[in-house]
C-alpha cells in the first residue's frame, strides 16, 4: 500500500501530520466576488442643425434722376427769318433749311430717366465650428450581491443502525 499523505499536511501548531490520506477528507469551496467594469453603450447624443428664419431690415440710400423742363430762349439767328434779318443771304438759309423743316409739326424726344432699386442676395458663410468633447467622471457606486460558501459540519453516525447521533 502506498502512502497518500500530502507533503503539505500540517496541524494547528504547524507540525506535519503523519498518516493522513487524501481520500479521508473533503475540499471546502466558496464563491469569491470578482469585481470589475465593462464599457457599455449608455446615453446617445445627437447633434443636428435646423433652419430658422428671421426678418432683417436694412436702410439703404437710393438715387434717381428727375426730369425738369428748362426753357431757354432761341437765338433768332438760327431761324430763316432771323438769318435774313441778320444779313445772311436767302440762298445760304435755304441750303440749311429744307422745305419740310420750315413747317410746324408735332415732335417728340424720348429720354431715359434712371433710378436705383435695391438688389440683394444671400450667401452661406461659416460662422462657427461645433465639437462635442467627452469627459470621464468618476464616482463610487456600492454594489451588493450574494456569494455562497460551504460550511463543514461533523456529525457521528451510529455504527449499528447508520442513523446520525447527536
C-alpha positions as CSV (number, residue, x, y, z in Angstrom):
1,X,0.0,0.0,0.0
2,X,1.3,3.5,-0.9
3,X,1.3,6.4,1.4
4,X,-1.1,9.1,0.2
5,X,-0.1,11.6,2.8
6,X,0.4,15.0,1.2
7,X,3.6,16.7,2.0
8,X,1.9,19.9,2.9
9,X,-0.5,18.5,5.5
10,X,0.1,20.2,8.9
11,X,-1.8,20.6,12.1
12,X,-2.8,23.7,14.0
13,X,0.5,24.0,15.6
14,X,2.2,23.9,12.2
15,X,3.6,20.4,12.7
16,X,3.4,17.9,9.9
17,X,0.5,15.4,10.3
18,X,1.5,11.7,9.9
19,X,-0.7,9.1,8.3
20,X,-3.3,11.4,6.7
21,X,-4.8,10.1,3.5
22,X,-6.2,12.4,0.8
23,X,-9.2,10.2,0.5
24,X,-10.1,10.8,4.1
25,X,-11.0,14.5,3.6
26,X,-13.3,16.9,1.8
27,X,-12.4,20.0,-0.2
28,X,-14.3,23.0,1.1
29,X,-15.2,25.7,-1.5
30,X,-16.7,29.1,-1.6
31,X,-17.6,31.8,-4.1
32,X,-15.4,34.8,-4.4
33,X,-16.7,38.0,-5.8
34,X,-14.8,39.3,-8.8
35,X,-15.5,43.0,-9.3
36,X,-14.6,44.9,-12.4
37,X,-16.1,47.1,-15.0
38,X,-17.1,46.9,-18.7
39,X,-17.9,49.6,-21.2
40,X,-21.4,49.6,-22.5
41,X,-23.4,52.0,-24.6
42,X,-25.1,54.4,-22.2
43,X,-26.8,57.6,-23.4
44,X,-26.9,58.6,-27.0
45,X,-26.3,62.2,-28.1
46,X,-27.5,63.5,-31.4
47,X,-26.2,66.8,-32.8
48,X,-28.2,68.3,-35.6
49,X,-28.8,71.7,-37.2
50,X,-32.2,73.2,-38.1
51,X,-33.1,76.1,-40.2
52,X,-34.7,79.2,-38.6
53,X,-35.6,82.4,-40.4
54,X,-35.7,85.9,-39.1
55,X,-36.7,89.2,-40.7
56,X,-33.8,91.6,-41.2
57,X,-34.3,95.2,-42.1
58,X,-31.7,97.5,-43.7
59,X,-32.0,101.1,-44.8
60,X,-30.0,101.8,-48.0
61,X,-29.8,105.1,-49.9
62,X,-31.2,105.0,-53.4
63,X,-30.7,107.6,-56.1
64,X,-33.0,108.5,-59.0
65,X,-32.9,111.0,-61.8
66,X,-35.7,113.5,-62.1
67,X,-36.8,115.4,-65.2
68,X,-37.3,119.1,-65.1
69,X,-38.3,121.3,-68.0
70,X,-35.8,124.2,-68.6
71,X,-36.9,126.8,-71.1
72,X,-34.2,128.7,-73.0
73,X,-34.9,131.4,-75.5
74,X,-33.8,130.5,-79.0
75,X,-31.3,132.8,-80.7
76,X,-33.2,134.5,-83.6
77,X,-30.3,134.0,-85.9
78,X,-30.9,130.3,-86.0
79,X,-34.3,130.7,-87.8
80,X,-34.5,131.5,-91.6
81,X,-36.3,134.8,-90.9
82,X,-33.8,135.9,-88.3
83,X,-30.9,134.9,-90.7
84,X,-32.3,137.1,-93.5
85,X,-32.7,140.0,-91.0
86,X,-29.2,139.5,-89.8
87,X,-27.9,139.9,-93.4
88,X,-27.4,136.3,-94.4
89,X,-28.4,135.6,-98.0
90,X,-31.5,133.6,-98.6
91,X,-29.6,131.0,-100.6
92,X,-27.5,130.1,-97.6
93,X,-30.5,129.8,-95.4
94,X,-32.3,127.7,-98.0
95,X,-29.4,125.3,-98.0
96,X,-29.6,124.9,-94.2
97,X,-33.3,124.6,-94.0
98,X,-35.3,122.3,-96.2
99,X,-38.9,122.9,-97.1
100,X,-40.2,120.2,-94.7
101,X,-38.3,121.8,-91.8
102,X,-40.0,125.1,-92.2
103,X,-43.4,123.7,-91.4
104,X,-44.8,123.3,-88.0
105,X,-45.2,119.8,-86.9
106,X,-45.5,117.7,-83.6
107,X,-42.3,116.4,-82.3
108,X,-41.2,114.2,-79.5
109,X,-38.0,113.0,-77.9
110,X,-37.6,110.1,-75.5
111,X,-35.2,110.4,-72.6
112,X,-34.4,107.5,-70.4
113,X,-34.5,108.5,-66.7
114,X,-32.6,106.2,-64.5
115,X,-33.2,105.1,-60.9
116,X,-31.6,102.8,-58.4
117,X,-33.5,99.9,-56.9
118,X,-32.5,97.7,-54.0
119,X,-30.8,94.4,-55.1
120,X,-29.8,91.8,-52.6
121,X,-28.8,88.1,-52.4
122,X,-27.9,85.8,-49.6
123,X,-24.8,83.7,-49.3
124,X,-23.9,80.9,-47.0
125,X,-20.9,81.6,-44.8
126,X,-19.3,79.5,-42.0
127,X,-19.7,81.2,-38.6
128,X,-18.6,78.7,-36.1
129,X,-17.5,75.1,-35.7
130,X,-19.1,72.8,-33.1
131,X,-17.4,69.9,-31.4
132,X,-18.5,67.5,-28.8
133,X,-15.9,66.8,-26.1
134,X,-16.2,63.7,-23.9
135,X,-15.1,63.8,-20.4
136,X,-14.9,61.0,-17.9
137,X,-16.5,61.4,-14.4
138,X,-15.6,59.0,-11.7
139,X,-18.0,58.1,-8.9
140,X,-18.1,55.4,-6.2
141,X,-21.1,53.1,-6.6
142,X,-21.8,50.5,-3.9
143,X,-22.6,47.0,-5.3
144,X,-24.3,44.3,-3.2
145,X,-24.6,40.7,-4.2
146,X,-24.8,37.3,-2.6
147,X,-22.0,34.8,-2.5
148,X,-22.2,31.2,-1.3
149,X,-19.7,29.1,0.6
150,X,-19.7,25.6,2.0
151,X,-19.7,25.1,5.8
152,X,-18.3,21.9,7.3
153,X,-20.3,20.1,10.0
154,X,-19.0,17.0,11.7
155,X,-21.6,14.5,12.9
156,X,-21.4,11.0,14.3
157,X,-23.2,8.0,12.8
158,X,-24.4,5.1,14.9
159,X,-22.4,2.0,13.8
160,X,-25.4,-0.3,14.4
161,X,-28.3,1.3,12.5
162,X,-26.4,4.0,10.5
163,X,-28.6,6.8,12.0
164,X,-26.9,10.1,12.9
165,X,-26.2,10.7,16.6
166,X,-26.4,14.0,18.3
